[in-house]
Amino acid sequence: MPAADLEDELFPSTPGKFKGERNAHYYFMNRQLHRCFASTSTMFLWALFLIALTASYLSFQSFVDTGSRYFSASWGGIQWENNVRKSAEIRRSGGMSVLVTGAAGFVGSHVSLALKKRGDGVVGIDNFNNYYDPSLKKARKTLLSNHGVFVVEGDINDQKILEKLFDTVAFTHVLHLAAQAGVRYAIENPHSYVHSNIAGLVSLLEVCKSAQPQPSIVWASSSSVYGLNEKSPFSELDRTDRPASLYAATKKAGEEITHTYNHIYGLSITGLRFFTVYGPWGRPDMAYFSFTRNILQGKPITIYRGKNGKELARDFTYIDDVVKGCLGALDTSGQSTGTGGKKRGPAPYRIFNLGNTQPVTVPTLVGILEKNLKVKAKKNVVEMPGNGDVPFTHANISLARRDFGYKPTTDLQTGLKKFVRWCGSSQILGRKILCDP
Ligand SMILES: O=C(O)[C@H]1O[C@H](OP(=O)(O)OP(=O)(O)OC[C@H]2O[C@@H](n3ccc(=O)[nH]c3=O)[C@H](O)[C@@H]2O)[C@H](O)[C@@H](O)[C@@H]1O
């Protein structure tokens, strides 16, 4: 290598260095231009190369997406459509075809079964998330499938799947139960509440408002919307603007959002405020269920206590009573009035409490479990952490009684006895997966 070149390599020149020497300056400019062009063309080639690389990556991605959609789609296709249509078939005069969201959930599976048994058409949708053991949800799905109810695996945030369902079946009703449940979990995972209870709800309502014909909608609100309300029993006319948890706030938001869709698009809306629903096939995250499991496993349970040592109380409501309430609400929902996404007249907008009207304290609940399980609980009594709980709930149910004859008949003693029996039965998951040590 010539010395000058070597020098250039070792000490890269700057324009200022050669200012006084004309030749050297030209020589230098030449070299710079040459370099500049050389580097521009190299850059150009690199750019071309990168563009080609990106293009081939994108087309590969779209191939993979199309391929995986084609090969692994859990919905769509002739067989799938046949399953949906068959499941939605109405087998009684004056019957309904109902899309049940959250059908593999606790309340969803019970109501789906009850609808099917009386001859209504039912199609379920559920995202089988892992908020609690999804094997319980799969087991509920199997139970439903054995009774002719098809449950589609999908998320209510996916409007395409919802549109496909409405393209396949002209649902007369939607029973919307899919939600992120649980009061205290909102501290850990606030976004899941917004995702399911707000975004998911809007996604569903968007599809319902455009459906031809529009379905009537019955959906699950919650007793938690009463929040810090102290007036007892809770009436639908009481204040619900002081939620104590994000869960409650999203359910309250749901009541407002559904009102908007009723007002603008003429969707018939019925919101049901469930009061701590319990029973067989229930949710393992709820106190009665987790207490049962811990007592059976010899583990301690934590009992929360309110201010000044006051015992917490809930208007625990047995699942069969809630099922009757859901059927009553569906039967009396009235029709939506919109077509082509436009309201043609006023449509019903209703809200009902579905409670038991007999609040029971948490220590009493534990006592009943101990009696049924024949095991003493190891109790840790602690002050209620400020994570969303309210001290008590108590439903006034006169509206639901007046409008569809809602009348709960199962007290906590009887209901927990049935739950414990379910837990102990061998042919189902209850004892094996969820209750056994
Ligand atoms: O009524 C409702 O709307 C709500 O009812 C239940 O919420 P919650 O009443 O809090 O039911 P549990 O989680 O079973 O708790 C029942 C009672 O046991 C207490 N508890 C819970 C857990 C625990 O470890 N210890 C304990 O003392 C709670 O503070 C509460 O007073 C459901 O989990 C919600 O999804 C539903 O919306």
PDBQT file of the ligand as one rigid body, heavy atoms in Angstrom, charges set to zero:
ROOT
HETATM    1  O1  LIG A 501     -72.043 -10.022  43.671  1.00  0.00    +0.000 OA
HETATM    2  C1  LIG A 501     -71.222  -9.756  42.810  1.00  0.00    +0.000 C 
HETATM    3  O2  LIG A 501     -71.487  -8.955  41.957  1.00  0.00    +0.000 OA
HETATM    4  C2  LIG A 501     -69.864 -10.360  42.802  1.00  0.00    +0.000 C 
HETATM    5  O3  LIG A 501     -69.862 -11.508  43.641  1.00  0.00    +0.000 OA
HETATM    6  C3  LIG A 501     -68.609 -12.105  43.830  1.00  0.00    +0.000 C 
HETATM    7  O4  LIG A 501     -67.774 -11.223  44.538  1.00  0.00    +0.000 OA
HETATM    8  P1  LIG A 501     -67.719 -11.356  46.127  1.00  0.00    +0.000 P 
HETATM    9  O5  LIG A 501     -69.040 -11.041  46.728  1.00  0.00    +0.000 OA
HETATM   10  O6  LIG A 501     -66.552 -10.568  46.562  1.00  0.00    +0.000 OA
HETATM   11  O7  LIG A 501     -67.512 -12.933  46.329  1.00  0.00    +0.000 OA
HETATM   12  P2  LIG A 501     -66.315 -13.761  46.980  1.00  0.00    +0.000 P 
HETATM   13  O8  LIG A 501     -65.039 -13.468  46.325  1.00  0.00    +0.000 OA
HETATM   14  O9  LIG A 501     -66.741 -15.161  46.998  1.00  0.00    +0.000 OA
HETATM   15  O10 LIG A 501     -66.258 -13.187  48.468  1.00  0.00    +0.000 OA
HETATM   16  C4  LIG A 501     -67.336 -13.382  49.357  1.00  0.00    +0.000 C 
HETATM   17  C5  LIG A 501     -66.999 -12.797  50.697  1.00  0.00    +0.000 C 
HETATM   18  O11 LIG A 501     -65.913 -13.521  51.278  1.00  0.00    +0.000 OA
HETATM   19  C6  LIG A 501     -64.892 -12.627  51.685  1.00  0.00    +0.000 C 
HETATM   20  N1  LIG A 501     -63.580 -13.284  51.531  1.00  0.00    +0.000 N 
HETATM   21  C7  LIG A 501     -63.120 -13.587  50.311  1.00  0.00    +0.000 A 
HETATM   22  C8  LIG A 501     -61.922 -14.233  50.150  1.00  0.00    +0.000 A 
HETATM   23  C9  LIG A 501     -61.162 -14.573  51.272  1.00  0.00    +0.000 A 
HETATM   24  O12 LIG A 501     -60.069 -15.156  51.203  1.00  0.00    +0.000 OA
HETATM   25  N2  LIG A 501     -61.670 -14.245  52.492  1.00  0.00    +0.000 N 
HETATM   26  C10 LIG A 501     -62.860 -13.618  52.656  1.00  0.00    +0.000 A 
HETATM   27  O13 LIG A 501     -63.275 -13.333  53.782  1.00  0.00    +0.000 OA
HETATM   28  C11 LIG A 501     -65.058 -11.408  50.828  1.00  0.00    +0.000 C 
HETATM   29  O14 LIG A 501     -64.527 -10.267  51.479  1.00  0.00    +0.000 OA
HETATM   30  C12 LIG A 501     -66.565 -11.340  50.669  1.00  0.00    +0.000 C 
HETATM   31  O15 LIG A 501     -67.120 -10.660  51.736  1.00  0.00    +0.000 OA
HETATM   32  C13 LIG A 501     -67.972 -12.456  42.482  1.00  0.00    +0.000 C 
HETATM   33  O16 LIG A 501     -66.653 -12.891  42.663  1.00  0.00    +0.000 OA
HETATM   34  C14 LIG A 501     -68.003 -11.294  41.524  1.00  0.00    +0.000 C 
HETATM   35  O17 LIG A 501     -67.528 -11.717  40.264  1.00  0.00    +0.000 OA
HETATM   36  C15 LIG A 501     -69.438 -10.827  41.447  1.00  0.00    +0.000 C 
HETATM   37  O18 LIG A 501     -69.637  -9.852  40.545  1.00  0.00    +0.000 OA
ENDROOT
TORSDOF 0
